[in-house]
Amino acid sequence: MALTKMKGVIFDLDGVITGTARVHALAWESMFNGFLKKNAEKENIP
């Protein structure tokens, strides 16, 4: 389909339309685990 014929786009970031909530949760967890661990060590937080 040509982009000029598109009338809208739906972004489903919370898994309401498709079953992607678990995938998003794993992605956020993967990203933040390293960040939080690194900053906790820097701030001396257990």
Rosetta constraint file for C-alpha pairs under 8 A:
AtomPair CA 1 CA 5 HARMONIC 7.00 0.50
AtomPair CA 1 CA 6 HARMONIC 7.72 0.50
AtomPair CA 2 CA 6 HARMONIC 7.14 0.50
AtomPair CA 12 CA 16 HARMONIC 6.72 0.50
AtomPair CA 12 CA 17 HARMONIC 6.24 0.50
AtomPair CA 12 CA 18 HARMONIC 7.05 0.50
AtomPair CA 13 CA 20 HARMONIC 7.34 0.50
AtomPair CA 13 CA 21 HARMONIC 7.17 0.50
AtomPair CA 13 CA 24 HARMONIC 7.38 0.50
AtomPair CA 14 CA 20 HARMONIC 6.88 0.50
AtomPair CA 14 CA 21 HARMONIC 5.19 0.50
AtomPair CA 14 CA 24 HARMONIC 7.58 0.50
AtomPair CA 15 CA 19 HARMONIC 4.92 0.50
AtomPair CA 15 CA 20 HARMONIC 4.60 0.50
AtomPair CA 15 CA 21 HARMONIC 4.35 0.50
AtomPair CA 15 CA 22 HARMONIC 7.92 0.50
AtomPair CA 16 CA 21 HARMONIC 7.88 0.50
AtomPair CA 20 CA 24 HARMONIC 6.26 0.50
AtomPair CA 21 CA 25 HARMONIC 6.12 0.50
AtomPair CA 22 CA 26 HARMONIC 6.20 0.50
AtomPair CA 23 CA 27 HARMONIC 6.24 0.50
AtomPair CA 24 CA 28 HARMONIC 6.20 0.50
AtomPair CA 25 CA 29 HARMONIC 6.05 0.50
AtomPair CA 26 CA 30 HARMONIC 5.99 0.50
AtomPair CA 27 CA 31 HARMONIC 6.21 0.50
AtomPair CA 28 CA 32 HARMONIC 6.02 0.50
AtomPair CA 29 CA 33 HARMONIC 5.75 0.50
AtomPair CA 30 CA 34 HARMONIC 7.13 0.50
AtomPair CA 31 CA 35 HARMONIC 6.88 0.50
AtomPair CA 32 CA 36 HARMONIC 5.83 0.50
AtomPair CA 33 CA 37 HARMONIC 6.03 0.50
AtomPair CA 34 CA 38 HARMONIC 6.06 0.50
AtomPair CA 35 CA 39 HARMONIC 6.26 0.50
AtomPair CA 36 CA 40 HARMONIC 5.91 0.50
AtomPair CA 37 CA 41 HARMONIC 6.19 0.50
AtomPair CA 38 CA 42 HARMONIC 6.31 0.50
AtomPair CA 39 CA 43 HARMONIC 6.09 0.50
AtomPair CA 40 CA 44 HARMONIC 5.74 0.50
AtomPair CA 40 CA 45 HARMONIC 4.75 0.50
AtomPair CA 40 CA 46 HARMONIC 6.74 0.50
AtomPair CA 41 CA 45 HARMONIC 6.09 0.50
AtomPair CA 41 CA 46 HARMONIC 7.50 0.50
